[in-house]
Amino acid sequence: MLKIFIFIKQLIFPKRALGSLTIIAVGPGDSSLLTIEATKALKKSKVIFYPTSGEGKDSYSAQIVNKFIKNKKQIPLIFPMGQKDYDSEFIWGNGAKTIVDYINKNLPVALLCLGDTSIYASSFYLKKEIKKNYPQIKITTLPGISSLSLAAALGDFQLVKKGENLNIIECPDDKNQFLNLFTKQTKTVLAIMKVGKRWEWVKNVLEEKKILRKAILAVNLGMENQYIGDASEYYARELPYFSLILLRIGPE
């Protein structure tokens, strides 16, 4: 009798679908590099949050998955990570609250992450904020192809060999700090991210140390103006934000 009562109750009062958050890595720029899990999650999601650097600014991550999210509610979140002065506590707290408000409407929500979810991912800070203040929220994190992996593949560069160390760093602002990267480094691969406006003096330092031609430069991977190749053959005085250098120090 009890089983019949429960069955009838479920028919009359079906369980409401619970809201959830999926953080989706969309890769470095080429939509063909999306994982199968990423495309499935995008199709299931009703609300798509994506990062942007400011009001009215385009989002690379949203452009990559445009064909999957055309008919979905899209909400930009401002992540001004390139700026020196910003209130990170407010940004992550406000962003987390905005996302949770939609999750509490019992909607499947997605947050886009350019590249991979574990390498310089701003989404990590939002995830941390949500886990701290809204521990009841279910969060799924989907990894993606990183710019490092794509650069290594396109540049025919083995990212790390047996006995080597892989050192992933943001390009220092200071020339002396940059020079310190080459002190007593043996059997090390440097993956230098976010070179950007520092490129002119970085290039000069690498040339002075006679290792410029050993460096692989990757610019705007997966985008229309992509460059991947010998760093010595890139002549612009500055690099865009999406740029990195791969360099092996020590024996080949």
N, C-alpha and C positions, 0 to 999 in steps of 0.2 A: 504493500500500500504506500509506504514511504517513497519507494522508487518511482511510482506512478505520479505522486504529488510533485516530486522534484522535476520529473520530465515535463509535466504540465506547466510548472512555474518557469522552466527554461524557455518554453514556447511562448508564454505570455510576456515574460520579462527577460529577454535575451541579454546576455552580458554585453556591455558596451566595449567596443574596441579600445584598448589602451593606447595612449600616445607614446611615441618613442622618438629617439634621436639617433640618426645614423650620420657619422662623420665620414664623408666620402672623399678619398684622394682621387683627383682627376688627372694626375700625371703632369708632365712639364709643358704641354701645349698642343699636342696632336691628339685629336679625339679618337683616332684609331688605336691609341695606346691605352684606352680605358680597359679596366679589367671587366670580366663578365659579371662579377659580383657588384661592381660599381653601376653598371647599366641596369641590373635588376633592381638595385636599391633606388636608383633615380626614377624608374618607372613606378615603383610602389609609393614613393613619397608624394605627399599632397602639397607640402610647403617647402620651398627651397630657399635657404639662406646662403648668401655668398659674400665674400669679403671685397671691399673696395677701399681705395685710399682717401676718398673724400666725396662730398655731395656731387652728384652728377657725373662721377668718374666711372669709366668702364671697368668691368671685372674680367680678367683673363680666365678665371676659373669658370665663370658663367658662360663665356664665349665657347669654351671647349665643349661644354655639354648642352649647347643651345638647342639642338634638335630633340633632346630628351625632356626639356623643361618648358617648351614653348607655351603649353596650355596649363601650366601650374602656377600657383601663387609664388612670386619671387620677391624676396625681401633683402635689400643690401644691408650689410653691417659695415660700418666704417672702422677699418683697422689702420690708422695712420702710423704704421711701424717705421716708415722712413723718416718721420719727423722726430726731432730731438726732444721737444717739449710736448708731452701729452700726459693726461691723467690715466694711467693704465688701469688703476683700480676702478675708475668710473667706466672705462670702455668695456672691460671684461664683465663687470657687475651688471651694467645696463644691457649688454649683449646677451648675457645668460638669462636675464629676466625676460627679455623679448622673446627668446627662443622658447623658454619654459611656458610662457603664456599661451603659445600655440600648441605645445605638447599637451597642456592641461585641457585643451579642447578635444582631446582624444584623436589627434591627428598624427600621422607618420611624418616626421619632420627630418629634413636633411640639411647638413651644413657642408658646403664645398670647401675643399682644401687643395690648393695648387701643389703639384708635385706629390710628395709622400707625406703621410700623417705623422711621421716621426723625425723629420729632418727640417729644422727651422720652421715648424708649423705653428702659425698663430692659433690655429684651432685647438692646440693643446691647452692654451691658457683659458679658453672658454670652457673646454671640457673639465678642467680642474675646478673652475668656478662653479659649474653646475653640480659636479660630484660633491663639492663641499657644502653647498647651500640647498641642494635639491637631491639628496641621496636616493630618493625613491624613483628617480628617472632612470629608465633603461637606456644605456648608451652603447651603440655598436660602432666600432672603428674599423674602417676598411682601408688597408694600405694600397699604395699605388706605385707606379714606376717613378723613380726619382730622376732629377736632372743629372745627377752623378752617373747613374746607370746608363742613361741614354747617351750622355756625352762619351762615356767609355766605349759603348757599342759603336757609335758612329765614327769615333776617332780611332778605332782599332787599338784601344788602349786597355791593357789588363789593369783593372783598378787596384788589385792587391795580389801579390804573389806570396808563396810560402816563405816565411821568415821576415816578411815586411810588416810595417805598421802603416795604417791609413789614418792620416791626420786631416779631419774636416774642420775648416776654420772660416770665419768671416775675415775678409781682407782688412788688416789693420789700417787705421788712419795715419799712423806715424811710420815714417820710412825706417827708423831704427828698429821698431818693433817688427817690421817686415823682414829686415835683415837678420833678426834673431831667429827667424824660422829656419835658417840655413846653418845655424851654428850647431855643430856636433850631431847633425842629423845623418844617420846612415840607414840604408834600406828602408826608406820612408817614401810614401806617396803623399804629396800635398794636394788636397782638393780645396782650392781657395775660392770661396763664394763671395758674391756681391762686390765685385771689383769696381765696377762703375766708373765714377769720376777719378778714381785713383790710377786709372790705367796708364796714363802717360809716364808717371814716375815708376810705377811697377814694371812697366816694359823696360825702362832704362836700367833699373836694378838687375833684372834678369839678363839683359844684354851685357852689362858690366861683368856679371858672374859667368858669362859664356854658357848660359843654360836656356836662353830664350828659345832656341830652335828645338829644344827637348820638350817644350811646354805645348800642351794641347789647349787651345782656347775654344770655348763654346759660348755662343751668343744667341739669345732668343730661340732656344731649342723648341722645335715643333711649331714655330711660327713662320710667317711668310718670309721674313728677313733673317732667317737662320744662318749662322756661320759656325762651322766646325772645322778646325784644322790647325795648321802651324801658327802659333802665336806671333811669330816674326812677320807674317804676311798680312796681318790685320793693321791697317794704317790709320784708322780713326784715332783722334786724340782722347776720346772718352768712350766708355762702354755703357750700354744700357744697364738697368738694374738687374735684368736677368742675364747674368754672365758669370762664368766660372773658368778657372784654370786648373788643369790636371798636370802635375809635374812629378817625375820620379827623381829622387835624390839618391845617389849611390850607384852601384853597378846595375846594369840593365839585366 
